Amino acid sequence: MYSHGASYKLKPDAPHDALETLSKNLVVPLMEKLLAEGAIHEYEIDTEAIHTEAPSSFWIFYIAANAEGLDKVNAGLSATLKASPLSGPAFASMMDSSAHRDYLVHTNATYK
């Protein structure tokens, strides 16, 4: 299994409901589809309860079943952006791209 995480920071002028809007219209539908297909085992959209980072920071994590699952996530993202061409620019318009970071590790996990 592989755990992938991505950190993001909203721009100061992003709408107050930017994360909720992006989650509802872009991230959650994609992740739910990948979850139903078995490409991923779980996903999270996290914000801090105690702010040690900038308050506008958030993270998207998922655990892929295998390396092929990572490929399916990338293909799913590409298909989502192709089907809704304004989603990518909308997401990018609200993000401070200089703060973006990705994280990928091989994971040993057990789900019961």
Secondary structure, DSSP 8 states (H G I E B T S, - for coil): -EEEEEEEEB-TTS-TTHHHHHIIIIIHHHHHHHHHHTSEEEEEEE--SS-SS-TTEEEEEEEESSHHHHHHHHHHHHHHHHHSTTHHHHHHHHB-GGG-EEEEEE------
